[in-house]
Amino acid sequence: MSEENSYEDRLLIAFESNATYLQSIAESLKILAEKPPVAVTLEITEDILTEMQAREMLR
């Protein structure tokens, strides 16, 4: 029974972490959208995300 709880706890933590990450993306997009005349495109490709993550890791 404790293994199930442990698995459920880990799953909940993963969902919460993903929700936090998605919330930060949404907040960033909102900030960008509020800055005219910047055009914000919501089509972010996997390659761009991968490049952004790589650059962040190098900082």
DAKA-V746212 format. One record per pair of residues at least 12 apart in sequence whose C-alpha atoms are under 6 Angstrom apart, sorted by the first residue. I is the first residue (numbers start at 1). J is the second residue. Records with the same first field share a line. If there is no record, write none. Layout:
# DAKA-V746212
I: J + J
This chain:
# DAKA-V746212
none
